[in-house]
Structures are given as C-alpha cells and as structure tokens.
C-alpha cells in the first residue's frame, strides 16, 4: 500500500506542473503531510518580536549589516513622513543627509542611490516594499563592488566584447 505522503505527492506534482495549485493549497498539503508524520505543528507561521526583544534583534542584525541599514532607512522615512506610493528615486533623495554618509559598509550618496535603485523598483507601495527594494539595491551594489575588486586588468576590453557578443547579429 502506498503511504499517504507518496499519495499526496503523486496528486500534487501533475497539478503543480499545470499551474493549477496555488500557494495556499500547497501550504495546506504540506501541513497535512506534516501532521501525518506526527511533526509538531507550529502555532504561528512567523517569528514575532516584541519591544523587549530589541537586544536579540540588534545582535541578529550584526550578521546582516544591509538589513540594519534598510531598517535605518525605513526609520528615517517614517520620521520624515514619506508619502507612499514612492514613484521614483527622486522621492527618496530628500531622505539623505546633506553630506555623503558611510554606514554599515556602504557610502550613502545621491549618485549611488540613483545608480542602484533601479526604475523597475518603482512604484514602492509601502514601508515593507521600501525595505525590500533598498535591500535589493544594496545587494546589487555589493555585487558590483565585488566584481570591480576582482576585475581583470583588461576589464574594459572584456565588457566591450560582451556588449558586442550580446547584441543580435544584425545590430553589430
């Protein structure tokens, strides 16, 4: 006899492949499978923190300076009463201090913000999206800096060749 778990998987995979299942349905199936395995069900889906947990959060953020910086940006946005939706990077520039700042390993300056806060990140609907978009921008900045630090001496030549190679044949 086939186990309930295997039976569930056989039912789910074809439907998933057809795009029939939604995330909530997958969650229900996963929870049902977990119950069948006698796994203890968690009473909540998210780990929730209270103001008393500040020291714990502070310690955790030490391992992700970008998230600490994103939280700081959200705090400044709240304090300045930033209006959502944020339509463009120009709406964020007034949040910056007058002089460039170095915080959590990043230089915060208008030029960098304009470079890494891509057009595709806008509009920003709320504070959560602001945090996620800032995080994406910081990760893109990290990647660019990592590449620049490891770039070969002939990087400009390689980039030129890449641009040519990535163009359609008729456009060269």
C-alpha positions as CSV (number, residue, x, y, z in Angstrom):
1,X,0.0,0.0,0.0
2,X,1.3,3.5,-0.9
3,X,1.8,5.9,2.0
4,X,-0.3,9.0,2.4
5,X,2.7,11.2,1.8
6,X,3.5,9.4,-1.5
7,X,-0.1,9.6,-2.5
8,X,-0.2,13.3,-1.8
9,X,2.9,13.9,-3.9
10,X,1.5,11.9,-6.8
11,X,-1.6,14.1,-6.7
12,X,0.3,17.4,-6.4
13,X,3.0,17.1,-9.0
14,X,0.9,17.0,-12.1
15,X,-1.4,19.8,-10.8
16,X,1.6,21.9,-9.9
17,X,3.1,21.4,-13.4
18,X,-0.1,22.6,-14.9
19,X,-0.1,25.7,-12.6
20,X,-3.4,24.6,-11.1
21,X,-2.2,24.8,-7.4
22,X,-2.0,28.0,-5.6
23,X,0.4,28.7,-2.7
24,X,-2.3,28.4,-0.1
25,X,-3.2,24.9,-1.5
26,X,0.5,23.9,-1.3
27,X,0.6,25.1,2.3
28,X,-2.5,23.1,3.2
29,X,-1.0,19.9,1.6
30,X,2.3,20.5,3.4
31,X,0.6,20.9,6.7
32,X,-1.5,17.8,6.1
33,X,1.7,15.9,5.3
34,X,3.4,17.2,8.4
35,X,0.5,16.1,10.6
36,X,0.6,12.7,9.1
37,X,4.3,12.5,10.0
38,X,3.5,13.5,13.6
39,X,5.5,16.6,13.3
40,X,4.7,19.2,15.9
41,X,2.7,22.0,14.3
42,X,4.0,25.5,14.9
43,X,1.3,27.7,16.5
44,X,2.4,30.6,14.2
45,X,3.9,31.0,10.8
46,X,6.2,33.9,11.6
47,X,8.6,34.5,14.5
48,X,7.1,37.6,16.2
49,X,9.2,40.0,18.2
50,X,8.2,42.5,20.9
51,X,10.0,45.7,22.1
52,X,11.6,43.6,24.8
53,X,13.4,41.7,22.0
54,X,15.4,44.7,20.9
55,X,18.8,43.3,22.1
56,X,18.1,40.0,20.2
57,X,17.2,41.8,17.0
58,X,20.2,44.1,17.4
59,X,22.5,41.0,17.8
60,X,20.9,39.3,14.8
61,X,21.3,42.4,12.6
62,X,25.0,42.4,13.3
63,X,25.2,39.5,10.8
64,X,23.4,41.4,8.1
65,X,24.6,45.0,8.0
66,X,22.5,45.6,4.9
67,X,19.3,44.7,6.8
68,X,20.3,47.0,9.6
69,X,20.8,49.8,7.0
70,X,17.4,49.1,5.5
71,X,15.8,49.3,8.9
72,X,17.6,52.7,9.4
73,X,16.3,53.9,6.0
74,X,12.7,52.9,7.0
75,X,13.1,54.7,10.3
76,X,14.2,57.9,8.5
77,X,11.3,57.5,6.0
78,X,8.9,57.2,8.9
79,X,10.3,60.2,10.7
80,X,10.2,62.3,7.6
81,X,6.6,61.1,6.9
82,X,7.5,59.8,3.5
83,X,4.3,59.5,1.3
84,X,3.5,56.2,-0.4
85,X,3.5,55.2,-3.1
86,X,7.0,56.4,-3.9
87,X,7.0,57.0,-7.6
88,X,10.7,57.5,-8.3
89,X,14.2,57.6,-6.8
90,X,13.9,61.4,-6.8
91,X,11.3,61.0,-4.0
92,X,13.9,59.2,-1.8
93,X,16.8,61.6,-2.3
94,X,15.5,64.2,0.3
95,X,15.8,61.4,2.9
96,X,19.6,61.6,2.6
97,X,21.7,63.8,4.8
98,X,23.3,66.8,3.2
99,X,26.8,65.2,3.2
100,X,27.5,61.6,2.0
101,X,27.5,59.1,4.8
102,X,29.4,55.9,5.4
103,X,27.3,53.4,7.3
104,X,27.3,49.6,7.6
105,X,30.0,49.3,4.9
106,X,28.1,51.5,2.4
107,X,28.5,55.0,1.1
108,X,25.1,56.6,1.0
109,X,25.1,59.4,-1.5
110,X,22.7,60.6,-4.2
111,X,24.7,59.2,-7.1
112,X,24.8,55.7,-5.6
113,X,21.1,55.8,-4.8
114,X,20.3,56.8,-8.3
115,X,22.5,54.0,-9.7
116,X,21.3,51.1,-7.6
117,X,17.6,52.0,-7.0
118,X,16.6,50.8,-10.5
119,X,13.5,52.1,-12.3
120,X,11.9,48.6,-12.0
121,X,11.8,49.0,-8.2
122,X,9.1,51.7,-8.5
123,X,6.5,52.5,-7.5
124,X,7.1,51.5,-3.9
125,X,3.7,50.9,-2.2
126,X,4.6,50.8,1.5
127,X,7.4,50.5,4.1
128,X,7.9,46.8,3.5
129,X,8.5,47.3,-0.2
130,X,10.9,50.2,0.6
131,X,12.9,47.9,2.8
132,X,12.9,45.1,0.2
133,X,13.9,47.5,-2.7
134,X,16.7,49.1,-0.6
135,X,17.9,45.6,0.2
136,X,18.0,44.7,-3.5
137,X,19.9,47.9,-4.3
138,X,22.4,47.2,-1.5
139,X,22.9,43.6,-2.8
140,X,23.4,45.0,-6.4
141,X,25.9,47.5,-5.0
142,X,27.8,44.7,-3.2
143,X,27.9,42.6,-6.3
144,X,29.2,45.5,-8.4
145,X,31.9,46.3,-5.9
146,X,32.9,42.6,-5.6
147,X,33.2,42.4,-9.4
148,X,35.2,45.6,-9.5
149,X,37.6,44.4,-6.8
150,X,38.2,41.2,-8.8
151,X,38.1,42.6,-12.3
152,X,40.9,41.7,-14.6
153,X,43.3,44.4,-15.9
154,X,41.6,44.2,-19.3
155,X,38.0,44.6,-17.9
156,X,37.1,47.4,-20.3
157,X,38.0,45.3,-23.3
158,X,36.0,42.3,-21.9
159,X,33.0,44.5,-21.3
160,X,33.2,45.9,-24.8
161,X,33.4,42.3,-26.2
162,X,30.4,41.3,-24.0
163,X,28.3,44.2,-25.3
164,X,29.1,43.2,-28.9
165,X,28.5,39.5,-28.3
166,X,25.2,40.1,-26.6
167,X,23.8,42.2,-29.4
168,X,21.6,40.5,-32.1
169,X,23.6,39.6,-35.2
170,X,22.1,42.3,-37.4
171,X,22.8,45.1,-34.9
172,X,26.6,44.7,-34.8
